[in-house]
Amino acid sequence: MARFNILLVSLLIFIVFMVGIFTTSLSDGFKNYKFIDRWGSNGSGDGEFDVPHSMTFDKSENIYITDTHNNRIQKFSSEGEFITKWGTQGSGDGEFINPEGIDIDSKGNLFVADTGNARVQKFSGDGEFITKWGTRGEGDGQFSDHAHGIAVDSSDNVYVLDMNNHRIQMFSSDGEFIKKWGSRGSDEGQFILPLGIDIDSSNNIYVVDQGTSSVQQFSSNGTFVSKLKINQTAQVQSTLEDIELDGSDNIFLTDRGQHNIIRYNLVE
Protein backbone atom coordinates (compact mmCIF):
# COMPACT_ATOMS: atom_id res chain seq x y z
CA MET A 1 0.00 0.00 0.00
CA ALA A 2 2.83 2.41 0.83
CA ARG A 3 4.42 1.72 -2.54
CA PHE A 4 1.09 2.32 -4.25
CA ASN A 5 0.67 5.65 -2.44
CA ILE A 6 4.15 6.74 -3.47
CA LEU A 7 3.38 5.90 -7.11
CA LEU A 8 0.07 7.73 -6.90
CA VAL A 9 1.67 10.86 -5.43
CA SER A 10 4.41 10.74 -8.07
CA LEU A 11 1.81 10.47 -10.82
CA LEU A 12 -0.14 13.42 -9.45
CA ILE A 13 3.02 15.53 -9.21
CA PHE A 14 3.85 14.67 -12.83
CA ILE A 15 0.34 15.61 -14.03
CA VAL A 16 0.45 18.92 -12.14
CA PHE A 17 3.89 19.61 -13.59
CA MET A 18 2.76 18.94 -17.17
CA VAL A 19 -0.40 21.03 -16.76
CA GLY A 20 1.73 23.82 -15.39
CA ILE A 21 4.00 23.70 -18.44
CA PHE A 22 1.05 23.75 -20.84
CA THR A 23 -0.70 26.54 -18.95
CA THR A 24 2.44 28.64 -18.82
CA SER A 25 3.05 28.17 -22.54
CA LEU A 26 -0.54 29.05 -23.39
CA SER A 27 -0.53 32.06 -21.08
CA ASP A 28 2.78 33.34 -22.40
CA GLY A 29 1.65 33.03 -26.00
CA PHE A 30 -1.90 34.36 -25.66
CA LYS A 31 -1.95 36.41 -22.48
CA ASN A 32 -3.14 39.50 -24.39
CA TYR A 33 -6.05 37.73 -26.05
CA LYS A 34 -9.55 37.12 -24.83
CA PHE A 35 -12.68 35.75 -26.43
CA ILE A 36 -14.85 38.52 -27.90
CA ASP A 37 -17.53 37.07 -30.12
CA ARG A 38 -18.47 34.51 -32.70
CA TRP A 39 -21.06 34.52 -35.44
CA GLY A 40 -22.59 32.23 -38.02
CA SER A 41 -24.43 28.94 -38.12
CA ASN A 42 -25.07 26.28 -40.71
CA GLY A 43 -27.34 27.44 -43.50
CA SER A 44 -27.62 29.53 -46.65
CA GLY A 45 -29.04 32.79 -45.31
CA ASP A 46 -27.13 36.02 -44.80
CA GLY A 47 -24.44 35.41 -42.18
CA GLU A 48 -24.88 31.64 -42.35
CA PHE A 49 -22.29 29.24 -43.75
CA ASP A 50 -21.86 25.85 -45.30
CA VAL A 51 -18.15 25.12 -44.86
CA PRO A 52 -16.50 28.52 -44.40
CA HIS A 53 -13.01 27.92 -45.78
CA SER A 54 -10.75 30.99 -45.89
CA MET A 55 -10.83 34.67 -45.00
CA THR A 56 -9.02 37.92 -45.60
CA PHE A 57 -9.25 41.50 -44.31
CA ASP A 58 -9.25 44.87 -46.05
CA LYS A 59 -7.71 48.09 -44.72
CA SER A 60 -10.97 48.95 -42.95
CA GLU A 61 -10.86 45.54 -41.21
CA ASN A 62 -13.87 44.25 -43.11
CA ILE A 63 -13.77 40.46 -43.40
CA TYR A 64 -14.30 38.47 -46.60
CA ILE A 65 -15.05 34.75 -46.23
CA THR A 66 -15.31 32.01 -48.83
CA ASP A 67 -18.55 30.18 -48.06
CA THR A 68 -17.51 27.11 -49.98
CA HIS A 69 -20.56 24.89 -50.29
CA ASN A 70 -22.87 27.88 -50.69
CA ASN A 71 -20.66 28.93 -53.62
CA ARG A 72 -20.36 32.55 -52.56
CA ILE A 73 -18.32 35.21 -50.80
CA GLN A 74 -19.69 36.96 -47.72
CA LYS A 75 -18.46 40.33 -46.43
CA PHE A 76 -18.75 41.39 -42.79
CA SER A 77 -17.61 44.24 -40.60
CA SER A 78 -14.95 43.43 -38.03
CA GLU A 79 -17.80 43.14 -35.51
CA GLY A 80 -19.47 40.41 -37.58
CA GLU A 81 -22.21 42.58 -39.06
CA PHE A 82 -23.29 41.26 -42.48
CA ILE A 83 -22.55 43.74 -45.29
CA THR A 84 -23.02 41.96 -48.61
CA LYS A 85 -22.56 38.72 -50.50
CA TRP A 86 -22.07 37.61 -54.08
CA GLY A 87 -21.87 34.40 -56.03
CA THR A 88 -23.95 31.39 -56.87
CA GLN A 89 -23.16 27.94 -58.23
CA GLY A 90 -22.02 27.97 -61.82
CA SER A 91 -19.20 28.69 -64.26
CA GLY A 92 -20.09 32.22 -65.40
CA ASP A 93 -18.42 35.44 -64.32
CA GLY A 94 -18.96 35.89 -60.58
CA GLU A 95 -20.18 32.31 -60.17
CA PHE A 96 -18.31 29.59 -58.28
CA ILE A 97 -17.96 25.90 -57.74
CA ASN A 98 -16.56 25.37 -54.25
CA PRO A 99 -14.43 28.54 -53.82
CA GLU A 100 -11.67 28.07 -51.26
CA GLY A 101 -8.66 30.40 -51.08
CA ILE A 102 -9.07 34.18 -50.92
CA ASP A 103 -6.71 37.14 -50.52
CA ILE A 104 -6.67 40.89 -51.10
CA ASP A 105 -4.23 43.28 -52.80
CA SER A 106 -3.07 46.78 -51.86
CA LYS A 107 -5.93 48.35 -53.84
CA GLY A 108 -8.60 46.33 -52.09
CA ASN A 109 -9.23 43.93 -54.96
CA LEU A 110 -10.04 40.34 -54.05
CA PHE A 111 -8.66 37.18 -55.63
CA VAL A 112 -10.63 33.95 -55.19
CA ALA A 113 -9.47 30.43 -55.95
CA ASP A 114 -12.56 29.12 -57.75
CA THR A 115 -11.54 25.55 -57.09
CA GLY A 116 -14.20 23.58 -58.95
CA ASN A 117 -13.83 25.76 -62.05
CA ALA A 118 -10.02 25.51 -62.03
CA ARG A 119 -9.57 29.28 -62.21
CA VAL A 120 -8.97 32.49 -60.29
CA GLN A 121 -11.52 35.30 -60.22
CA LYS A 122 -10.78 38.92 -59.34
CA PHE A 123 -13.34 41.27 -57.77
CA SER A 124 -13.57 44.73 -56.31
CA GLY A 125 -14.13 44.96 -52.57
CA ASP A 126 -17.86 45.31 -53.25
CA GLY A 127 -18.01 42.13 -55.31
CA GLU A 128 -17.90 43.62 -58.80
CA PHE A 129 -16.37 41.14 -61.24
CA ILE A 130 -13.11 42.39 -62.81
CA THR A 131 -11.41 39.49 -64.57
CA LYS A 132 -10.64 35.78 -64.44
CA TRP A 133 -7.97 33.40 -65.63
CA GLY A 134 -7.24 29.69 -65.71
CA THR A 135 -8.53 26.49 -67.28
CA ARG A 136 -8.16 22.86 -66.32
CA GLY A 137 -4.83 21.31 -67.23
CA GLU A 138 -1.11 21.14 -66.51
CA GLY A 139 0.24 23.97 -68.67
CA ASP A 140 1.31 27.45 -67.64
CA GLY A 141 -1.68 29.31 -66.24
CA GLN A 142 -3.74 26.15 -66.02
CA PHE A 143 -4.82 24.44 -62.82
CA SER A 144 -5.61 20.95 -61.63
CA ASP A 145 -9.03 20.15 -60.29
CA HIS A 146 -7.95 21.75 -57.03
CA ALA A 147 -6.61 25.30 -57.25
CA HIS A 148 -6.59 25.58 -53.49
CA GLY A 149 -4.77 28.38 -51.64
CA ILE A 150 -4.01 31.90 -52.82
CA ALA A 151 -1.79 34.72 -51.54
CA VAL A 152 -0.87 38.23 -52.69
CA ASP A 153 2.47 39.92 -52.03
CA SER A 154 3.22 43.61 -51.44
CA SER A 155 3.70 44.18 -55.19
CA ASP A 156 0.26 42.65 -55.84
CA ASN A 157 1.65 39.53 -57.46
CA VAL A 158 -0.69 36.58 -56.98
CA TYR A 159 0.52 33.12 -55.94
CA VAL A 160 -1.79 30.14 -56.41
CA LEU A 161 -1.40 26.68 -54.90
CA ASP A 162 -2.03 24.30 -57.80
CA MET A 163 -2.49 21.39 -55.44
CA ASN A 164 -2.84 18.31 -57.62
CA ASN A 165 -0.18 19.60 -60.02
CA HIS A 166 2.13 19.85 -56.98
CA ARG A 167 3.31 23.38 -57.73
CA ILE A 168 3.00 27.11 -57.10
CA GLN A 169 2.11 29.47 -59.93
CA MET A 170 2.85 33.19 -59.85
CA PHE A 171 0.78 35.77 -61.76
CA SER A 172 0.49 39.52 -62.11
CA SER A 173 -2.60 41.11 -60.58
CA ASP A 174 -4.20 40.97 -64.05
CA GLY A 175 -3.61 37.25 -64.40
CA GLU A 176 -0.52 37.29 -66.60
CA PHE A 177 1.55 34.16 -65.97
CA ILE A 178 5.00 34.96 -64.54
CA LYS A 179 6.54 31.71 -63.35
CA LYS A 180 5.97 28.40 -61.59
CA TRP A 181 7.92 26.03 -59.39
CA GLY A 182 7.48 22.67 -57.76
CA SER A 183 6.92 19.06 -58.75
CA ARG A 184 5.78 15.90 -56.99
CA GLY A 185 8.27 14.65 -54.42
CA SER A 186 9.70 15.13 -50.96
CA ASP A 187 12.91 16.98 -51.80
CA GLU A 188 13.45 20.68 -51.29
CA GLY A 189 11.07 22.66 -53.49
CA GLN A 190 8.88 19.63 -54.16
CA PHE A 191 5.39 18.91 -52.84
CA ILE A 192 3.04 16.00 -52.35
CA LEU A 193 -0.09 17.71 -51.05
CA PRO A 194 0.42 21.50 -50.75
CA LEU A 195 -2.59 23.01 -48.97
CA GLY A 196 -1.77 26.35 -47.33
CA ILE A 197 0.17 29.41 -48.46
CA ASP A 198 1.00 32.80 -46.96
CA ILE A 199 3.56 35.60 -47.38
CA ASP A 200 5.59 37.43 -44.73
CA SER A 201 6.52 41.10 -44.51
CA SER A 202 9.65 40.52 -46.65
CA ASN A 203 7.65 38.75 -49.38
CA ASN A 204 8.99 35.33 -48.45
CA ILE A 205 6.48 32.61 -49.29
CA TYR A 206 5.49 29.83 -46.90
CA VAL A 207 3.80 26.66 -48.11
CA VAL A 208 2.22 23.93 -45.98
CA ASP A 209 2.74 20.55 -47.62
CA GLN A 210 0.53 18.05 -45.85
CA GLY A 211 2.00 15.16 -47.79
CA THR A 212 5.45 15.65 -46.26
CA SER A 213 4.21 17.21 -43.01
CA SER A 214 6.39 20.25 -43.55
CA VAL A 215 6.40 23.98 -44.16
CA GLN A 216 8.74 25.24 -46.87
CA GLN A 217 9.97 28.81 -47.21
CA PHE A 218 10.75 30.37 -50.60
CA SER A 219 11.93 33.76 -51.79
CA SER A 220 9.49 35.83 -53.83
CA ASN A 221 10.97 34.43 -57.05
CA GLY A 222 10.47 30.84 -55.94
CA THR A 223 13.99 30.01 -54.75
CA PHE A 224 13.97 27.50 -51.90
CA VAL A 225 15.17 29.02 -48.61
CA SER A 226 14.48 26.58 -45.78
CA LYS A 227 12.07 24.20 -44.09
CA LEU A 228 10.29 24.75 -40.83
CA LYS A 229 11.64 22.41 -38.14
CA ILE A 230 8.47 21.18 -36.51
CA ASN A 231 8.55 20.37 -32.80
CA GLN A 232 7.58 16.69 -32.75
CA THR A 233 6.49 16.90 -29.11
CA ALA A 234 3.48 18.87 -30.36
CA GLN A 235 2.27 15.57 -31.88
CA VAL A 236 1.97 17.10 -35.33
CA GLN A 237 1.28 14.39 -37.87
CA SER A 238 0.62 14.72 -41.61
CA THR A 239 -2.63 16.66 -41.08
CA LEU A 240 -1.37 20.23 -41.43
CA GLU A 241 -4.01 22.20 -43.34
CA ASP A 242 -3.28 25.93 -43.55
CA ILE A 243 -0.84 28.65 -42.54
CA GLU A 244 -1.17 32.31 -41.57
CA LEU A 245 1.53 34.80 -40.57
CA ASP A 246 0.76 37.69 -38.27
CA GLY A 247 2.21 41.21 -38.44
CA SER A 248 5.32 40.06 -36.61
CA ASP A 249 5.78 37.10 -38.96
CA ASN A 250 4.84 34.57 -36.29
CA ILE A 251 3.59 31.41 -37.95
CA PHE A 252 0.24 29.83 -37.12
CA LEU A 253 -0.68 26.39 -38.45
CA THR A 254 -4.04 24.65 -38.48
CA ASP A 255 -3.74 20.95 -37.70
CA ARG A 256 -6.94 19.21 -38.77
CA GLY A 257 -6.11 15.84 -37.26
CA GLN A 258 -5.20 17.28 -33.86
CA HIS A 259 -8.11 19.80 -33.97
CA ASN A 260 -5.94 22.70 -32.92
CA ILE A 261 -3.99 25.81 -33.90
CA ILE A 262 -0.25 25.75 -33.38
CA ARG A 263 2.16 28.66 -33.24
CA TYR A 264 5.75 28.31 -34.40
CA ASN A 265 8.81 30.43 -35.00
CA LEU A 266 11.02 29.72 -37.98
CA VAL A 267 14.31 28.14 -36.90
CA GLU A 268 17.22 28.94 -39.17
Secondary structure, 3 states (H helix, E strand, C coil): CHHHHHHHHHHHHHHHHHHHHHHHHHHHHHCCCCCCCCCCCECCCCCCECCEEEEEECCCCCEEEEEHHHCEEEEECCCCCEEEEECCECCCCCCECCEEEEEECCCCCEEEEEHHHCEEEEECCCCCEEEEECCECCCCCCECCCEEEEEECCCCCEEEEEHHHCEEEEECCCCCEEEEECCECCCCCCECCEEEEEECCCCCEEEEEHHHCEEEEECCCCCEEEECCCCHHHCCCCCEEEEEECCCCCEEEEECCCCEEEEECCCC
